[in-house]
C-alpha cells in the first residue's frame, strides 16, 4: 500500500495557461505594384487575381492595389479579432 501511495506523488497534472499571449499577427501586403509581401507563397498572383495557397492563420491582409480579386480557394483567413 505504501508503494502505491508513493507512486501517486509523482503524477503531475497538466495546467492550461489561459493567459498566454497570442502569437504575433502576420501582416501580408498586396502592394500597389501588385507584389505580395512577404513573398512566402501563401498567396499566388495570377494577373489581378490573388489566390490563397495555404491557410492564413493569425494573419491580416492590407490591400494597396485597386481592381483585384482575392480568391480564398476554399482556405481560411483568420486574424486576431474581438467582439465589439
C-alpha positions in Angstrom: 0.0 0.0 0.0 2.8 2.3 0.8 4.4 2.0 -2.7 1.1 2.7 -4.4 0.7 6.0 -2.4 4.3 6.9 -3.1 3.8 6.5 -6.8 0.9 9.0 -6.7 3.2 11.7 -5.6 5.0 11.7 -9.0 1.8 12.2 -11.0 1.7 15.7 -12.4 -1.4 17.4 -13.6 -1.1 19.5 -16.8 -2.4 23.0 -16.4 -3.6 25.2 -19.3 -2.2 28.7 -19.4 -5.3 30.7 -20.4 -3.4 33.9 -20.1 -0.7 33.0 -22.6 -0.1 35.8 -25.1 -1.3 35.3 -28.7 1.4 34.8 -31.4 2.2 38.0 -33.3 -0.1 38.9 -36.2 1.5 38.3 -39.6 0.7 41.2 -42.0 0.5 40.4 -45.7 0.5 43.3 -48.1 -0.8 43.3 -51.7 1.3 46.3 -52.8 0.2 48.9 -55.3 2.6 47.4 -57.9 0.9 44.0 -57.5 3.7 42.3 -55.5 2.8 40.3 -52.3 4.9 40.9 -49.2 6.2 38.9 -47.5 6.5 36.7 -50.5 6.2 33.4 -48.6 4.0 31.9 -51.3 0.8 31.9 -49.2 -0.9 34.0 -51.9 -0.2 33.4 -55.6 -0.8 36.2 -58.1 -2.4 35.4 -61.4 -2.6 38.9 -63.1 -5.2 40.7 -60.9 -6.4 37.6 -59.1 -4.7 36.7 -55.8 -5.3 33.1 -54.7 -4.6 31.6 -51.3 -2.3 28.6 -51.5 -2.3 27.9 -47.7 -4.5 28.7 -44.7 -3.6 32.1 -43.3 -4.0 31.7 -39.6 -3.2 34.7 -37.4 -2.8 36.9 -40.5 -4.1 40.2 -41.8 -4.1 41.4 -45.4 -3.6 45.0 -46.4 -4.6 45.7 -50.0 -3.0 48.7 -51.6 -4.0 47.9 -55.2 -7.3 48.6 -57.0 -9.4 46.3 -59.2 -8.2 42.9 -57.9 -10.0 39.7 -56.9 -8.9 37.8 -53.8 -9.8 34.1 -54.1 -9.7 32.2 -50.8 -9.6 28.9 -52.8 -11.6 27.2 -50.0 -8.9 28.0 -47.5 -9.0 30.2 -44.3 -8.0 33.7 -43.4 -8.1 34.1 -39.7 -6.8 37.1 -37.8 -7.0 38.1 -34.1 -10.3 39.7 -33.5 -12.6 40.8 -30.8 -16.4 41.0 -30.3 -17.5 44.6 -30.5 
